[in-house]
C-alpha cells in the first residue's frame, strides 16, 4: 500500500457539486486514490508541506496535437488562416518519423505537466514514415501523465479534392483496421485507467462521409469515444454548406456524431440551433481559445454553451497553432475572451478553472477524475501562492487573475510527477537537446 499526505494546504478547491473550498486542510492519498480530507490527519507516510499553497484538481486538456510541438512559430504559417496554415505545415509534417512523434509528445506533455495538467487527450491524425499511435502512448507512459490518445485519420488528399497532400492520407480500409488494432491493444476502460483510446477522423474536409459513419459504428461497438474538429471558422461553415448542404452540427448528427460519447474541438461558429442540439445530446466541446485567437477563427460562444448545458472543457490545441501548451494560461484566456464578448461578469476565475478541471474530465468521460474528494483519483495540482505573481491578491482562489503559470508539485495517480517545479520522471534538459536537434534538421 502506497500512502502520501498533503499537509496544511492554505486553500483547497474541491470542484465538487457544491463548489466546496476548504482552508488549512490535509489530503490523504492511498494507492492512487484520495482517501480522506480533513484537518490534522495523521499518517506514518511521506508528507508534502502545502503551507502557503492553493491545491486544485489536476487540469484536464481535451484537445492537442502533440506532434506539432516541433513546429512552433514556423515562418509562412505565423500569420496564415487555418487552411493556408495547414498547407504550409503539411510538407514539414510529412518528413516526421517515429522519433519525431515521440520526442514532440514528450516535450508537449512535459510543458502540460508543468502547467498543472494531469490528464491530456491527443489527436494524432497523420502517420508518415512508420509513425504509429503507440509512439505517443509510450511518451505519456514515460512521463506519467494520464492519457486519452485518439487514432486520427485523413483519407481525402489533394487529388480527390481534399486539403492534405496525397502522401499524408491513408486508405479507409487501412484506417479502420488500425483503429481496431490500437483499441484492442491499448484501451483500458477500467476506473483509474492511465490510457483510454478514442477514434478521431481529422475533420469533415479531410475524410469521407462513409469513414465518419463507419468510425462512429466502430467506436460504439468497441465502447470508446469519438472526436474530431467541427465548426472551427467561417471557411469550415462554408465548406459544410457547399459540400454537405447543411451546417456542421446537422452533418455531425446525421452521421451519428452526437451524444455523450462524442466531443468536438473548437465549435467557434456553432449557432443557436447547434448549441441546443449539443445540449440535448450531451455532446462535448473542447474549447481552444488561444488557437482560435492565433488563427483568427473567432470567439467561441462558450457562455451560451454552458448556459444551455453543453459539456465544455479546455484544450491547448496543437503547439503549431497556439504556439504554447500551458493549460492554466489557456484557462485565463478562456475567461478573458468570454468577458470581451459578453461583459466582465460573463465568466469568473472560478468558472474558468472549473472548465479546466472538472469540465474537461466530464467531456472525456472520466467520472473518476476532476474533483478532490474521497474515492476520486489522486490527480492533484499544488500551486505556490507566495511568488511575485500573487503579491497583493486578496483571493487565493482567483488563480487565473493573480497566480503562477507553473505548478509547484503535481500528482498523477498519487505519483509525484512534478516536485518543486521540476519534472521528476525524465531528464528535461536532455530531452530539449534532442528536440532542438530534430527541429533544426526539419528547418534545413
Steps between C-alpha positions, in 0.01 A plus 500: 500500500637841393398800709573873480379787716457856372512719810361841586384625161422869532195455278351194328261538206319165482289561185225288654131565427479765771826672402641434845812696598693394812774680691793356700420147392682168446446245222586132545581304185505122497572270203429768241173617656399780734429326830411784738482878531509680833705689755776338702500172310768266632687244295842331517584572138674753277362852550494803271474839669233706322519803724452818297365299206177478306404139426274416206408193300747437220411687183357304205597571139228392257669578166859489381718403205817412687699431184483871417730590790792484255344759268431812705517849347581369151555791255224506240253350747518763773241731344297258286137404534416133570507354149813691395665414830439129437633519145825658627554233765386179331830461301703536822289246688536257209869465598426389856619162626407302813780682684350839410163382629635375831730794572234756411247318720741487794575870461135597477398283793781642714376851425147397594613339825686813606179697443301273732356249252453140618282363217535580132336386182691502172381501139759335276364498147807438280741207499793560265808279471388224734362719780228338713273603783709307751787746446299754700360241743857404592581866564204543736594183684858621541404836645213358706201706384154352465434481125209488256663460157275490195570315177445778248496466123490679166373322189428770240815646345553785258441288192153413630410860589624492860745728676787267610764378253439149369809369680343568841166327445417132552247264350185473705530122536851543645375771736219285639730199536751702701226654711399149606864411570573795728176471695555129558863555599489815713149598615438443869140582603556428871463760773837664557616412149818672388417457130168510318495510121255696283431504126539829319480559123670836458218716368204500262722646225771231519299175520193363325145486626532120500807501724328732748201266517707180514720643775196587710368145463839354590541725805166395640573135435829537690364728772744788433449872445493702177682826426551736207525869404174681433381850409842653563468806277302660219681291236388189683135610490520592130657162416224315684221693331654458155594133526241355739207737460473564873683656793767301688278417797234346278767310305635360827155390614421339164809280527460397864749751633298638792456355848679481833769278342597778252699819542581754230791742493446875457130549408572871463220549247219293650165677469215489748338190350830312509560601861154368590578174315825454692327575830217252435739227392769578762760537224824643638711792378875557533539878514843618377505878549868573429498308172175669399667837559825398330322387181243780508214252520286699741367474856310181576157550663607325819271701728201405287614138489533476876170677561332246270669206676760401243797318662809717440866441578816681397774407254832656413472367142816426304816687581522620139176698537526627855818501513505410866385202704437664836157389619459744789578784259235352269245517781580866558452572129166319502385723785620821334350426160155435644525835677599673174200346324240518776609737776720487809252280689477236225755262652667508841844366582336214688274417203794483261705286738205262528498465119871416517452229764164336552365626166778328308464178697128491420563563128744206492261272686721479809258485792795396718699821439453876523414533870684477830275281712532155659483227238625715211837443337788686661568740212593816689669832417677700773556869423747710701316824576797674655659636183499840340210402271264480798636791701208718608230244413207499740352175366718189475231320299532758221799316356417615148499867598813505718694179522793295371497343154720209611407246760720431804404133538285268292359161592361253246346186649677602821842506332703821524563595135612855581685582823608853590436612143708227334390198297602189696444231237735604222819694431345817359826672389601189306154479343517864392839438340346219295204719412721784381705269281194354331343843451819640344517209256140560394574868436801425276 
